[in-house]
């Protein structure tokens, strides 16, 4: 496929500095085969990536993982991003950060911290994270971030085990001093799809969580910004995944592969270029993977003639492949998709499942079974 004309420059870069992480969250969207430490890009390679990102118009650098604090050169990376004019957002579990290290990152030019929480109750949060003491540690990290003068966002992933406390997690974010909270219902990629049966809430649970969070928008107006990502499997229309394939952002893996989205490697047959061999400019404008689903020319029916095709861009390509085996199919979340019955069946099964007192997960890092069709 020829590259579409008038491709806009990217505005965001998600930099997966490492797949190493002390937590083992069962909804983790990282691949089942994690990149090893020995294969990670070194400091010089990452500095080159961020320099090239700034040169092609990227404004925001999201430093992620795994746990980015596992990188000893994190402060050096932040300082370089600041030197080339990139706004830096550290996406972290908090584990591995100390008060002194957070101050050093702030002094180096870090602009923002996004801290994950797993629940509003300590026992459940630690069970979900697979890490005893994680909940308490995060309280300390949040306080250190505020003390360093950095704006804080709290991120919480919603699923069967914590859906009834979605509102409490918003309130916890307020108590921690966050300016923004992201309440995001689980997306079923990577470890999330392995644990889908244990994670998916019933429709009643999802609806209650959505209503509670939406009601808190008015309660906390002017206090905290609430970003709310609702669940796919109980929706009628798909989300505009990534705002459209390769339209706004790019993702660099720990080993240097450049992806149009975080889960793009789950789609077979795509050719991903690596920053070790190509510049970010060449990857963004010319690489096969980035041009595979750009625009709307690749679409099949019912997407091709749908009035929403420039709104949701056919939905998520990775989800379409996971559920239909065809990455160019309409996202089955859409009620117009000929495969919508597959989503409906999965959601219906979730409605029949009984909630366990303590759910058993396949944790990240464990031997993962092949996901069921």
VOKOL-522337 format. One record per residue (C-alpha): y negated, z negated, x. Coordinates in steps of 0.25 Angstrom, whole numbers, padded with zeros to 4 digits, always signed. Layout:
// VOKOL-522337
YZX
...
//
This chain:
// VOKOL-522337
+0000+0000+0000
-0014+0003+0005
-0024-0008+0007
-0033-0009-0005
-0048-0005-0002
-0059-0015-0002
-0051-0027+0002
-0060-0040+0003
-0060-0049+0015
-0052-0062+0013
-0059-0075+0011
-0048-0085+0014
-0037-0087+0024
-0025-0097+0022
-0021-0101+0036
-0007-0107+0036
-0008-0114+0049
+0006-0119+0049
+0018-0121+0039
+0020-0135+0045
+0018-0146+0035
+0022-0160+0033
+0023-0159+0018
+0034-0152+0011
+0028-0148-0003
+0038-0141-0012
+0027-0132-0017
+0023-0127-0003
+0020-0112-0003
+0023-0110+0011
+0035-0101+0014
+0049-0107+0014
+0050-0102+0029
+0039-0109+0035
+0032-0104+0048
+0036-0112+0060
+0026-0119+0069
+0030-0111+0081
+0026-0098+0074
+0012-0103+0069
+0000-0096+0074
-0007-0103+0085
-0021-0108+0086
-0027-0095+0092
-0020-0086+0081
-0026-0095+0070
-0039-0094+0076
-0038-0079+0076
-0034-0079+0062
-0046-0087+0057
-0056-0079+0066
-0050-0066+0059
-0051-0072+0046
-0066-0075+0047
-0068-0061+0052
-0062-0055+0039
-0070-0064+0030
-0061-0076+0027
-0070-0088+0023
-0059-0099+0021
-0048-0103+0030
-0038-0112+0023
-0030-0119+0033
-0016-0122+0028
-0001-0123+0031
+0008-0130+0030
-0001-0141+0035
-0012-0136+0044
-0014-0149+0050
-0001-0147+0057
-0008-0137+0066
-0014-0145+0078
-0025-0134+0079
-0030-0136+0065
-0044-0141+0070
-0045-0129+0079
-0042-0119+0068
-0052-0126+0059
-0063-0125+0070
-0060-0111+0072
-0061-0107+0057
-0074-0115+0057
-0079-0107+0069
-0077-0093+0062
-0083-0098+0049
-0070-0100+0040
-0070-0111+0030
-0058-0120+0032
-0049-0127+0022
-0038-0135+0027
-0026-0136+0017
-0018-0148+0021
-0008-0158+0016
-0016-0168+0025
-0004-0172+0033
-0007-0171+0047
-0022-0173+0046
-0029-0186+0051
-0043-0190+0048
-0047-0187+0063
-0041-0173+0061
-0048-0170+0048
-0061-0174+0055
-0058-0165+0066
-0055-0153+0056
-0068-0156+0049
-0076-0156+0062
-0069-0143+0066
-0075-0137+0053
-0064-0139+0042
-0071-0136+0029
-0061-0141+0019
-0048-0148+0017
-0037-0145+0006
-0028-0157+0004
-0015-0156-0003
-0009-0167-0012
+0004-0167-0019
+0002-0176-0030
-0007-0188-0035
+0004-0198-0033
+0009-0202-0019
+0024-0202-0021
+0024-0189-0028
+0015-0182-0018
+0023-0187-0006
+0036-0182-0013
+0030-0168-0016
+0024-0167-0002
+0038-0172+0004
+0029-0181+0013
+0028-0196+0011
+0014-0201+0012
+0008-0188+0010
+0000-0192-0002
-0006-0204+0005
-0009-0196+0017
-0017-0186+0009
-0026-0197+0004
-0030-0200+0018
-0032-0185+0022
-0041-0183+0010
-0050-0195+0014
-0051-0190+0028
-0055-0176+0023
-0066-0182+0015
-0071-0191+0026
-0072-0179+0035
-0081-0172+0025
-0072-0161+0021
-0070-0156+0007
-0057-0159+0001
-0048-0151-0008
-0035-0157-0014
-0024-0147-0017
-0012-0151-0027
+0000-0143-0030
+0004-0146-0045
+0019-0145-0049
+0029-0153-0057
+0029-0166-0049
+0014-0168-0049
+0009-0160-0061
+0006-0172-0070
-0003-0177-0059
-0012-0164-0057
-0024-0171-0063
-0021-0184-0054
-0021-0174-0042
-0035-0169-0046
-0040-0184-0047
-0034-0187-0033
-0041-0175-0027
-0054-0181-0033
-0051-0195-0027
-0048-0189-0013
-0062-0183-0013
-0058-0168-0015
-0068-0158-0019
-0057-0149-0024
-0043-0150-0029
-0033-0139-0031
-0022-0141-0041
-0012-0130-0039
+0000-0129-0047
+0012-0125-0038
+0014-0110-0034
+0028-0106-0032
+0029-0101-0018
+0036-0105-0006
+0042-0119-0008
+0035-0119-0021
+0045-0109-0027
+0057-0116-0020
+0053-0129-0028
+0048-0122-0040
+0057-0129-0050
+0053-0142-0045
+0038-0139-0045
+0035-0131-0057
+0029-0140-0068
+0032-0138-0083
+0022-0131-0091
+0018-0144-0097
+0016-0150-0084
+0008-0138-0079
-0001-0138-0091
-0004-0153-0091
-0008-0152-0076
-0017-0140-0078
-0024-0147-0090
-0026-0159-0082
-0032-0152-0070
-0041-0144-0078
-0046-0156-0086
-0050-0162-0073
-0059-0151-0070
-0069-0156-0079
-0067-0171-0075
-0069-0168-0061
-0080-0157-0062
-0089-0158-0050
-0080-0168-0043
-0069-0159-0039
-0065-0144-0040
-0051-0142-0046
-0044-0129-0043
-0032-0127-0052
-0021-0118-0049
-0012-0117-0062
+0003-0115-0062
+0008-0100-0062
+0021-0102-0070
+0014-0107-0082
+0003-0097-0082
+0001-0083-0090
-0007-0076-0079
-0005-0077-0064
-0015-0082-0054
-0022-0072-0045
-0014-0076-0033
-0023-0077-0021
-0034-0070-0029
-0026-0057-0027
-0017-0053-0015
-0024-0052-0002
-0038-0053-0009
-0044-0065-0004
-0036-0073+0006
-0025-0072+0017
-0015-0082+0022
-0010-0083+0037
+0003-0090+0039
+0006-0099+0051
+0013-0088+0058
+0001-0078+0056
+0006-0070+0044
-0005-0066+0035
-0002-0067+0020
-0010-0062+0007
-0005-0076+0001
+0002-0088+0005
+0016-0084-0001
+0015-0069+0002
+0027-0070+0011
+0036-0072-0001
+0034-0057-0004
+0044-0049+0004
+0040-0036+0010
+0025-0039+0013
+0021-0037+0027
+0012-0048+0032
+0004-0046+0045
+0002-0057+0055
-0011-0062+0062
-0003-0061+0075
-0003-0046+0073
-0015-0042+0064
-0029-0047+0061
-0032-0054+0048
-0041-0042+0045
-0030-0032+0046
-0020-0041+0038
-0030-0043+0027
-0034-0028+0025
-0021-0021+0030
-0009-0029+0030
+0002-0024+0020
+0004-0038+0014
-0010-0040+0010
-0011-0026+0004
+0002-0027-0004
-0004-0033-0016
-0019-0031-0015
-0027-0027-0026
-0020-0022-0039
-0013-0008-0035
+0000-0015-0032
+0001-0021-0046
+0012-0017-0056
+0011-0019-0071
+0008-0028-0078
-0002-0031-0067
-0007-0017-0064
-0014-0015-0078
-0017-0030-0081
-0031-0034-0083
-0029-0046-0074
-0024-0039-0062
-0038-0041-0055
-0037-0056-0060
-0023-0061-0055
-0019-0049-0047
-0005-0049-0053
-0003-0064-0049
+0004-0069-0037
+0012-0059-0029
+0021-0069-0022
+0024-0075-0036
+0027-0062-0042
+0037-0059-0031
+0044-0073-0032
+0046-0071-0046
+0049-0057-0048
+0053-0051-0034
+0041-0042-0035
+0028-0045-0028
+0021-0034-0036
+0025-0039-0049
+0016-0047-0059
+0016-0061-0056
+0026-0067-0066
+0016-0078-0070
+0009-0067-0078
+0013-0067-0092
+0013-0052-0092
+0023-0051-0080
+0036-0045-0084
+0042-0057-0075
+0034-0068-0082
+0047-0073-0088
+0051-0078-0074
+0039-0087-0073
+0041-0092-0088
+0056-0095-0085
+0052-0103-0072
+0041-0111-0080
+0050-0113-0092
+0061-0119-0082
+0050-0128-0076
+0047-0133-0091
+0062-0137-0092
+0063-0145-0079
+0062-0160-0080
+0052-0166-0070
+0059-0175-0059
+0054-0188-0055
+0054-0183-0040
+0056-0168-0039
+0065-0163-0027
+0059-0152-0019
+0063-0143-0008
+0052-0147+0002
+0045-0137+0011
+0053-0137+0024
+0066-0139+0018
+0077-0129+0016
+0072-0121+0004
+0081-0114-0006
+0079-0100-0010
+0070-0100-0023
+0077-0097-0036
+0074-0084-0042
//
